[in-house]
C-alpha cells in the first residue's frame, strides 16, 4: 500500500468512527469549500458512470459542435 493510500485509509477509518451527526458536520464543512465540493462531485459522477461504455473524444467533440450550430 502506498503512503497516500495508507493515509487515506486512516482518514476514512477516523471518519467512520464518528457519530452520524459528526460525520454529517465534517462532510458539510468539506462541501462548503467550492474547490473541494467540485472535486467531490466530479468523483461521484466518475464513480456512478464507471460502467458506461466510452467513446472517442473526437466523436464527442463533433457532436458538441453540431449541437452548438443548431442552437
MARROGU-400367 format. One record per residue: residue number from 0; x, y, z of N, C-alpha, C in turn. Coordinates in steps of 0.1 Angstrom, whole numbers, padded with zeros to 4 digits, always signed. Layout:
N
<rec><k>NUM</k><n_c1>X</n_c1><n_c2>Y</n_c2><n_c3>Z</n_c3><ca_c1>X</ca_c1><ca_c2>Y</ca_c2><ca_c3>Z</ca_c3><c_c1>X</c_c1><c_c2>Y</c_c2><c_c3>Z</c_c3></rec>
...
! end
This chain:
71
<rec><k>0</k><n_c1>+0009</n_c1><n_c2>-0012</n_c2><n_c3>+0000</n_c3><ca_c1>+0000</ca_c1><ca_c2>+0000</ca_c2><ca_c3>+0000</ca_c3><c_c1>+0009</c_c1><c_c2>+0012</c_c2><c_c3>+0000</c_c3></rec>
<rec><k>1</k><n_c1>+0006</n_c1><n_c2>+0022</n_c2><n_c3>-0009</n_c3><ca_c1>+0014</ca_c1><ca_c2>+0034</ca_c2><ca_c3>-0010</ca_c3><c_c1>+0010</c_c1><c_c2>+0043</c_c2><c_c3>+0002</c_c3></rec>
<rec><k>2</k><n_c1>+0019</n_c1><n_c2>+0052</n_c2><n_c3>+0005</n_c3><ca_c1>+0018</ca_c1><ca_c2>+0062</ca_c2><ca_c3>+0016</ca_c3><c_c1>+0004</c_c1><c_c2>+0069</c_c2><c_c3>+0015</c_c3></rec>
<rec><k>3</k><n_c1>+0001</n_c1><n_c2>+0074</n_c2><n_c3>+0003</n_c3><ca_c1>-0011</ca_c1><ca_c2>+0081</ca_c2><ca_c3>+0001</ca_c3><c_c1>-0023</c_c1><c_c2>+0073</c_c2><c_c3>+0004</c_c3></rec>
<rec><k>4</k><n_c1>-0023</n_c1><n_c2>+0060</n_c2><n_c3>-0001</n_c3><ca_c1>-0034</ca_c1><ca_c2>+0051</ca_c2><ca_c3>+0002</ca_c3><c_c1>-0035</c_c1><c_c2>+0048</c_c2><c_c3>+0017</c_c3></rec>
<rec><k>5</k><n_c1>-0024</n_c1><n_c2>+0047</n_c2><n_c3>+0023</n_c3><ca_c1>-0024</ca_c1><ca_c2>+0044</ca_c2><ca_c3>+0037</ca_c3><c_c1>-0030</c_c1><c_c2>+0055</c_c2><c_c3>+0045</c_c3></rec>
<rec><k>6</k><n_c1>-0026</n_c1><n_c2>+0067</n_c2><n_c3>+0042</n_c3><ca_c1>-0031</ca_c1><ca_c2>+0079</ca_c2><ca_c3>+0049</ca_c3><c_c1>-0046</c_c1><c_c2>+0081</c_c2><c_c3>+0046</c_c3></rec>
<rec><k>7</k><n_c1>-0050</n_c1><n_c2>+0078</n_c2><n_c3>+0034</n_c3><ca_c1>-0064</ca_c1><ca_c2>+0079</ca_c2><ca_c3>+0031</ca_c3><c_c1>-0072</c_c1><c_c2>+0069</c_c2><c_c3>+0039</c_c3></rec>
<rec><k>8</k><n_c1>-0067</n_c1><n_c2>+0057</n_c2><n_c3>+0041</n_c3><ca_c1>-0073</ca_c1><ca_c2>+0047</ca_c2><ca_c3>+0049</ca_c3><c_c1>-0075</c_c1><c_c2>+0051</c_c2><c_c3>+0064</c_c3></rec>
<rec><k>9</k><n_c1>-0065</n_c1><n_c2>+0058</n_c2><n_c3>+0069</n_c3><ca_c1>-0065</ca_c1><ca_c2>+0063</ca_c2><ca_c3>+0083</ca_c3><c_c1>-0076</c_c1><c_c2>+0073</c_c2><c_c3>+0084</c_c3></rec>
<rec><k>10</k><n_c1>-0077</n_c1><n_c2>+0083</n_c2><n_c3>+0074</n_c3><ca_c1>-0087</ca_c1><ca_c2>+0093</ca_c2><ca_c3>+0075</ca_c3><c_c1>-0101</c_c1><c_c2>+0087</c_c2><c_c3>+0073</c_c3></rec>
<rec><k>11</k><n_c1>-0102</n_c1><n_c2>+0077</n_c2><n_c3>+0065</n_c3><ca_c1>-0115</ca_c1><ca_c2>+0071</ca_c2><ca_c3>+0063</ca_c3><c_c1>-0120</c_c1><c_c2>+0064</c_c2><c_c3>+0076</c_c3></rec>
<rec><k>12</k><n_c1>-0111</n_c1><n_c2>+0056</n_c2><n_c3>+0082</n_c3><ca_c1>-0114</ca_c1><ca_c2>+0050</ca_c2><ca_c3>+0094</ca_c3><c_c1>-0118</c_c1><c_c2>+0060</c_c2><c_c3>+0105</c_c3></rec>
<rec><k>13</k><n_c1>-0111</n_c1><n_c2>+0071</n_c2><n_c3>+0106</n_c3><ca_c1>-0114</ca_c1><ca_c2>+0081</ca_c2><ca_c3>+0116</ca_c3><c_c1>-0128</c_c1><c_c2>+0087</c_c2><c_c3>+0113</c_c3></rec>
<rec><k>14</k><n_c1>-0131</n_c1><n_c2>+0089</n_c2><n_c3>+0100</n_c3><ca_c1>-0145</ca_c1><ca_c2>+0094</ca_c2><ca_c3>+0096</ca_c3><c_c1>-0155</c_c1><c_c2>+0084</c_c2><c_c3>+0100</c_c3></rec>
<rec><k>15</k><n_c1>-0153</n_c1><n_c2>+0072</n_c2><n_c3>+0097</n_c3><ca_c1>-0163</ca_c1><ca_c2>+0061</ca_c2><ca_c3>+0100</ca_c3><c_c1>-0165</c_c1><c_c2>+0059</c_c2><c_c3>+0115</c_c3></rec>
<rec><k>16</k><n_c1>-0155</n_c1><n_c2>+0063</n_c2><n_c3>+0123</n_c3><ca_c1>-0156</ca_c1><ca_c2>+0061</ca_c2><ca_c3>+0138</ca_c3><c_c1>-0165</c_c1><c_c2>+0072</c_c2><c_c3>+0144</c_c3></rec>
<rec><k>17</k><n_c1>-0168</n_c1><n_c2>+0083</n_c2><n_c3>+0137</n_c3><ca_c1>-0176</ca_c1><ca_c2>+0094</ca_c2><ca_c3>+0142</ca_c3><c_c1>-0190</c_c1><c_c2>+0090</c_c2><c_c3>+0143</c_c3></rec>
<rec><k>18</k><n_c1>-0198</n_c1><n_c2>+0098</n_c2><n_c3>+0151</n_c3><ca_c1>-0212</ca_c1><ca_c2>+0096</ca_c2><ca_c3>+0151</ca_c3><c_c1>-0218</c_c1><c_c2>+0101</c_c2><c_c3>+0138</c_c3></rec>
<rec><k>19</k><n_c1>-0230</n_c1><n_c2>+0098</n_c2><n_c3>+0135</n_c3><ca_c1>-0237</ca_c1><ca_c2>+0102</ca_c2><ca_c3>+0123</ca_c3><c_c1>-0237</c_c1><c_c2>+0118</c_c2><c_c3>+0122</c_c3></rec>
<rec><k>20</k><n_c1>-0240</n_c1><n_c2>+0124</n_c2><n_c3>+0133</n_c3><ca_c1>-0240</ca_c1><ca_c2>+0139</ca_c2><ca_c3>+0134</ca_c3><c_c1>-0226</c_c1><c_c2>+0145</c_c2><c_c3>+0131</c_c3></rec>
<rec><k>21</k><n_c1>-0216</n_c1><n_c2>+0138</n_c2><n_c3>+0137</n_c3><ca_c1>-0202</ca_c1><ca_c2>+0143</ca_c2><ca_c3>+0135</ca_c3><c_c1>-0198</c_c1><c_c2>+0141</c_c2><c_c3>+0120</c_c3></rec>
<rec><k>22</k><n_c1>-0201</n_c1><n_c2>+0130</n_c2><n_c3>+0114</n_c3><ca_c1>-0198</ca_c1><ca_c2>+0127</ca_c2><ca_c3>+0100</ca_c3><c_c1>-0205</c_c1><c_c2>+0138</c_c2><c_c3>+0091</c_c3></rec>
<rec><k>23</k><n_c1>-0218</n_c1><n_c2>+0140</n_c2><n_c3>+0094</n_c3><ca_c1>-0225</ca_c1><ca_c2>+0150</ca_c2><ca_c3>+0086</ca_c3><c_c1>-0219</c_c1><c_c2>+0164</c_c2><c_c3>+0087</c_c3></rec>
<rec><k>24</k><n_c1>-0214</n_c1><n_c2>+0167</n_c2><n_c3>+0099</n_c3><ca_c1>-0208</ca_c1><ca_c2>+0180</ca_c2><ca_c3>+0101</ca_c3><c_c1>-0195</c_c1><c_c2>+0181</c_c2><c_c3>+0093</c_c3></rec>
<rec><k>25</k><n_c1>-0187</n_c1><n_c2>+0171</n_c2><n_c3>+0093</n_c3><ca_c1>-0174</ca_c1><ca_c2>+0170</ca_c2><ca_c3>+0086</ca_c3><c_c1>-0177</c_c1><c_c2>+0172</c_c2><c_c3>+0071</c_c3></rec>
<rec><k>26</k><n_c1>-0186</n_c1><n_c2>+0164</n_c2><n_c3>+0066</n_c3><ca_c1>-0190</ca_c1><ca_c2>+0164</ca_c2><ca_c3>+0052</ca_c3><c_c1>-0195</c_c1><c_c2>+0178</c_c2><c_c3>+0048</c_c3></rec>
<rec><k>27</k><n_c1>-0204</n_c1><n_c2>+0183</n_c2><n_c3>+0056</n_c3><ca_c1>-0209</ca_c1><ca_c2>+0197</ca_c2><ca_c3>+0053</ca_c3><c_c1>-0198</c_c1><c_c2>+0207</c_c2><c_c3>+0052</c_c3></rec>
<rec><k>28</k><n_c1>-0188</n_c1><n_c2>+0206</n_c2><n_c3>+0061</n_c3><ca_c1>-0177</ca_c1><ca_c2>+0215</ca_c2><ca_c3>+0061</ca_c3><c_c1>-0169</c_c1><c_c2>+0213</c_c2><c_c3>+0048</c_c3></rec>
<rec><k>29</k><n_c1>-0167</n_c1><n_c2>+0201</n_c2><n_c3>+0043</n_c3><ca_c1>-0160</ca_c1><ca_c2>+0198</ca_c2><ca_c3>+0031</ca_c3><c_c1>-0167</c_c1><c_c2>+0205</c_c2><c_c3>+0019</c_c3></rec>
<rec><k>30</k><n_c1>-0180</n_c1><n_c2>+0203</n_c2><n_c3>+0019</n_c3><ca_c1>-0188</ca_c1><ca_c2>+0208</ca_c2><ca_c3>+0008</ca_c3><c_c1>-0189</c_c1><c_c2>+0224</c_c2><c_c3>+0008</c_c3></rec>
<rec><k>31</k><n_c1>-0185</n_c1><n_c2>+0230</n_c2><n_c3>+0019</n_c3><ca_c1>-0186</ca_c1><ca_c2>+0245</ca_c2><ca_c3>+0019</ca_c3><c_c1>-0174</c_c1><c_c2>+0251</c_c2><c_c3>+0011</c_c3></rec>
<rec><k>32</k><n_c1>-0164</n_c1><n_c2>+0243</n_c2><n_c3>+0009</n_c3><ca_c1>-0152</ca_c1><ca_c2>+0248</ca_c2><ca_c3>+0001</ca_c3><c_c1>-0155</c_c1><c_c2>+0245</c_c2><c_c3>-0013</c_c3></rec>
<rec><k>33</k><n_c1>-0156</n_c1><n_c2>+0256</n_c2><n_c3>-0022</n_c3><ca_c1>-0160</ca_c1><ca_c2>+0254</ca_c2><ca_c3>-0036</ca_c3><c_c1>-0152</c_c1><c_c2>+0244</c_c2><c_c3>-0043</c_c3></rec>
<rec><k>34</k><n_c1>-0139</n_c1><n_c2>+0245</n_c2><n_c3>-0042</n_c3><ca_c1>-0130</ca_c1><ca_c2>+0236</ca_c2><ca_c3>-0049</ca_c3><c_c1>-0132</c_c1><c_c2>+0221</c_c2><c_c3>-0045</c_c3></rec>
<rec><k>35</k><n_c1>-0132</n_c1><n_c2>+0219</n_c2><n_c3>-0031</n_c3><ca_c1>-0135</ca_c1><ca_c2>+0206</ca_c2><ca_c3>-0026</ca_c3><c_c1>-0148</c_c1><c_c2>+0200</c_c2><c_c3>-0031</c_c3></rec>
<rec><k>36</k><n_c1>-0158</n_c1><n_c2>+0209</n_c2><n_c3>-0031</n_c3><ca_c1>-0172</ca_c1><ca_c2>+0205</ca_c2><ca_c3>-0035</ca_c3><c_c1>-0171</c_c1><c_c2>+0200</c_c2><c_c3>-0049</c_c3></rec>
<rec><k>37</k><n_c1>-0165</n_c1><n_c2>+0208</n_c2><n_c3>-0058</n_c3><ca_c1>-0164</ca_c1><ca_c2>+0204</ca_c2><ca_c3>-0072</ca_c3><c_c1>-0156</c_c1><c_c2>+0191</c_c2><c_c3>-0074</c_c3></rec>
<rec><k>38</k><n_c1>-0145</n_c1><n_c2>+0189</n_c2><n_c3>-0066</n_c3><ca_c1>-0138</ca_c1><ca_c2>+0177</ca_c2><ca_c3>-0067</ca_c3><c_c1>-0147</c_c1><c_c2>+0165</c_c2><c_c3>-0062</c_c3></rec>
<rec><k>39</k><n_c1>-0154</n_c1><n_c2>+0167</n_c2><n_c3>-0051</n_c3><ca_c1>-0162</ca_c1><ca_c2>+0156</ca_c2><ca_c3>-0046</ca_c3><c_c1>-0173</c_c1><c_c2>+0152</c_c2><c_c3>-0056</c_c3></rec>
<rec><k>40</k><n_c1>-0179</n_c1><n_c2>+0162</n_c2><n_c3>-0062</n_c3><ca_c1>-0190</ca_c1><ca_c2>+0160</ca_c2><ca_c3>-0072</ca_c3><c_c1>-0184</c_c1><c_c2>+0153</c_c2><c_c3>-0084</c_c3></rec>
<rec><k>41</k><n_c1>-0173</n_c1><n_c2>+0157</n_c2><n_c3>-0089</n_c3><ca_c1>-0166</ca_c1><ca_c2>+0151</ca_c2><ca_c3>-0100</ca_c3><c_c1>-0163</c_c1><c_c2>+0136</c_c2><c_c3>-0097</c_c3></rec>
<rec><k>42</k><n_c1>-0158</n_c1><n_c2>+0133</n_c2><n_c3>-0086</n_c3><ca_c1>-0155</ca_c1><ca_c2>+0119</ca_c2><ca_c3>-0082</ca_c3><c_c1>-0168</c_c1><c_c2>+0111</c_c2><c_c3>-0081</c_c3></rec>
<rec><k>43</k><n_c1>-0179</n_c1><n_c2>+0117</n_c2><n_c3>-0076</n_c3><ca_c1>-0191</ca_c1><ca_c2>+0110</ca_c2><ca_c3>-0075</ca_c3><c_c1>-0197</c_c1><c_c2>+0106</c_c2><c_c3>-0089</c_c3></rec>
<rec><k>44</k><n_c1>-0196</n_c1><n_c2>+0116</n_c2><n_c3>-0098</n_c3><ca_c1>-0200</ca_c1><ca_c2>+0113</ca_c2><ca_c3>-0112</ca_c3><c_c1>-0192</c_c1><c_c2>+0102</c_c2><c_c3>-0118</c_c3></rec>
<rec><k>45</k><n_c1>-0179</n_c1><n_c2>+0103</n_c2><n_c3>-0116</n_c3><ca_c1>-0170</ca_c1><ca_c2>+0093</ca_c2><ca_c3>-0122</ca_c3><c_c1>-0173</c_c1><c_c2>+0079</c_c2><c_c3>-0117</c_c3></rec>
<rec><k>46</k><n_c1>-0176</n_c1><n_c2>+0078</n_c2><n_c3>-0104</n_c3><ca_c1>-0180</ca_c1><ca_c2>+0066</ca_c2><ca_c3>-0097</ca_c3><c_c1>-0193</c_c1><c_c2>+0060</c_c2><c_c3>-0103</c_c3></rec>
<rec><k>47</k><n_c1>-0203</n_c1><n_c2>+0069</n_c2><n_c3>-0105</n_c3><ca_c1>-0216</ca_c1><ca_c2>+0065</ca_c2><ca_c3>-0110</ca_c3><c_c1>-0215</c_c1><c_c2>+0060</c_c2><c_c3>-0124</c_c3></rec>
<rec><k>48</k><n_c1>-0206</n_c1><n_c2>+0066</n_c2><n_c3>-0132</n_c3><ca_c1>-0206</ca_c1><ca_c2>+0063</ca_c2><ca_c3>-0146</ca_c3><c_c1>-0195</c_c1><c_c2>+0054</c_c2><c_c3>-0150</c_c3></rec>
<rec><k>49</k><n_c1>-0189</n_c1><n_c2>+0048</n_c2><n_c3>-0141</n_c3><ca_c1>-0178</ca_c1><ca_c2>+0039</ca_c2><ca_c3>-0143</ca_c3><c_c1>-0181</c_c1><c_c2>+0027</c_c2><c_c3>-0153</c_c3></rec>
<rec><k>50</k><n_c1>-0193</n_c1><n_c2>+0022</n_c2><n_c3>-0152</n_c3><ca_c1>-0197</ca_c1><ca_c2>+0011</ca_c2><ca_c3>-0160</ca_c3><c_c1>-0201</c_c1><c_c2>+0014</c_c2><c_c3>-0174</c_c3></rec>
<rec><k>51</k><n_c1>-0203</n_c1><n_c2>+0027</n_c2><n_c3>-0177</n_c3><ca_c1>-0208</ca_c1><ca_c2>+0031</ca_c2><ca_c3>-0190</ca_c3><c_c1>-0197</c_c1><c_c2>+0029</c_c2><c_c3>-0201</c_c3></rec>
<rec><k>52</k><n_c1>-0202</n_c1><n_c2>+0027</n_c2><n_c3>-0213</n_c3><ca_c1>-0193</ca_c1><ca_c2>+0025</ca_c2><ca_c3>-0224</ca_c3><c_c1>-0187</c_c1><c_c2>+0039</c_c2><c_c3>-0228</c_c3></rec>
<rec><k>53</k><n_c1>-0175</n_c1><n_c2>+0039</n_c2><n_c3>-0232</n_c3><ca_c1>-0168</ca_c1><ca_c2>+0051</ca_c2><ca_c3>-0236</ca_c3><c_c1>-0169</c_c1><c_c2>+0053</c_c2><c_c3>-0251</c_c3></rec>
<rec><k>54</k><n_c1>-0165</n_c1><n_c2>+0065</n_c2><n_c3>-0255</n_c3><ca_c1>-0164</ca_c1><ca_c2>+0067</ca_c2><ca_c3>-0269</ca_c3><c_c1>-0153</c_c1><c_c2>+0077</c_c2><c_c3>-0272</c_c3></rec>
<rec><k>55</k><n_c1>-0148</n_c1><n_c2>+0078</n_c2><n_c3>-0284</n_c3><ca_c1>-0137</ca_c1><ca_c2>+0086</ca_c2><ca_c3>-0287</ca_c3><c_c1>-0140</c_c1><c_c2>+0101</c_c2><c_c3>-0285</c_c3></rec>
<rec><k>56</k><n_c1>-0130</n_c1><n_c2>+0109</n_c2><n_c3>-0280</n_c3><ca_c1>-0132</ca_c1><ca_c2>+0123</ca_c2><ca_c3>-0278</ca_c3><c_c1>-0136</c_c1><c_c2>+0130</c_c2><c_c3>-0290</c_c3></rec>
<rec><k>57</k><n_c1>-0130</n_c1><n_c2>+0126</n_c2><n_c3>-0301</n_c3><ca_c1>-0133</ca_c1><ca_c2>+0133</ca_c2><ca_c3>-0314</ca_c3><c_c1>-0148</c_c1><c_c2>+0132</c_c2><c_c3>-0318</c_c3></rec>
<rec><k>58</k><n_c1>-0154</n_c1><n_c2>+0120</n_c2><n_c3>-0315</n_c3><ca_c1>-0168</ca_c1><ca_c2>+0118</ca_c2><ca_c3>-0317</ca_c3><c_c1>-0176</c_c1><c_c2>+0127</c_c2><c_c3>-0309</c_c3></rec>
<rec><k>59</k><n_c1>-0173</n_c1><n_c2>+0128</n_c2><n_c3>-0296</n_c3><ca_c1>-0180</ca_c1><ca_c2>+0137</ca_c2><ca_c3>-0286</ca_c3><c_c1>-0179</c_c1><c_c2>+0151</c_c2><c_c3>-0290</c_c3></rec>
<rec><k>60</k><n_c1>-0167</n_c1><n_c2>+0155</n_c2><n_c3>-0294</n_c3><ca_c1>-0164</ca_c1><ca_c2>+0169</ca_c2><ca_c3>-0298</ca_c3><c_c1>-0172</c_c1><c_c2>+0173</c_c2><c_c3>-0310</c_c3></rec>
<rec><k>61</k><n_c1>-0173</n_c1><n_c2>+0164</n_c2><n_c3>-0320</n_c3><ca_c1>-0180</ca_c1><ca_c2>+0167</ca_c2><ca_c3>-0332</ca_c3><c_c1>-0195</c_c1><c_c2>+0168</c_c2><c_c3>-0329</c_c3></rec>
<rec><k>62</k><n_c1>-0200</n_c1><n_c2>+0160</n_c2><n_c3>-0320</n_c3><ca_c1>-0214</ca_c1><ca_c2>+0161</ca_c2><ca_c3>-0316</ca_c3><c_c1>-0217</c_c1><c_c2>+0174</c_c2><c_c3>-0309</c_c3></rec>
<rec><k>63</k><n_c1>-0208</n_c1><n_c2>+0179</n_c2><n_c3>-0301</n_c3><ca_c1>-0210</ca_c1><ca_c2>+0191</ca_c2><ca_c3>-0294</ca_c3><c_c1>-0210</c_c1><c_c2>+0203</c_c2><c_c3>-0304</c_c3></rec>
<rec><k>64</k><n_c1>-0201</n_c1><n_c2>+0203</n_c2><n_c3>-0313</n_c3><ca_c1>-0201</ca_c1><ca_c2>+0213</ca_c2><ca_c3>-0323</ca_c3><c_c1>-0213</c_c1><c_c2>+0214</c_c2><c_c3>-0331</c_c3></rec>
<rec><k>65</k><n_c1>-0218</n_c1><n_c2>+0202</n_c2><n_c3>-0335</n_c3><ca_c1>-0231</ca_c1><ca_c2>+0201</ca_c2><ca_c3>-0343</ca_c3><c_c1>-0243</c_c1><c_c2>+0207</c_c2><c_c3>-0335</c_c3></rec>
<rec><k>66</k><n_c1>-0243</n_c1><n_c2>+0203</n_c2><n_c3>-0322</n_c3><ca_c1>-0254</ca_c1><ca_c2>+0209</ca_c2><ca_c3>-0314</ca_c3><c_c1>-0253</c_c1><c_c2>+0224</c_c2><c_c3>-0312</c_c3></rec>
<rec><k>67</k><n_c1>-0241</n_c1><n_c2>+0229</n_c2><n_c3>-0311</n_c3><ca_c1>-0239</ca_c1><ca_c2>+0243</ca_c2><ca_c3>-0309</ca_c3><c_c1>-0243</c_c1><c_c2>+0251</c_c2><c_c3>-0322</c_c3></rec>
<rec><k>68</k><n_c1>-0241</n_c1><n_c2>+0245</n_c2><n_c3>-0333</n_c3><ca_c1>-0245</ca_c1><ca_c2>+0251</ca_c2><ca_c3>-0346</ca_c3><c_c1>-0260</c_c1><c_c2>+0252</c_c2><c_c3>-0347</c_c3></rec>
<rec><k>69</k><n_c1>-0267</n_c1><n_c2>+0242</n_c2><n_c3>-0342</n_c3><ca_c1>-0282</ca_c1><ca_c2>+0241</ca_c2><ca_c3>-0343</ca_c3><c_c1>-0289</c_c1><c_c2>+0251</c_c2><c_c3>-0333</c_c3></rec>
<rec><k>70</k><n_c1>-0282</n_c1><n_c2>+0254</n_c2><n_c3>-0323</n_c3><ca_c1>-0288</ca_c1><ca_c2>+0263</ca_c2><ca_c3>-0312</ca_c3><c_c1>-0288</c_c1><c_c2>+0277</c_c2><c_c3>-0316</c_c3></rec>
! end
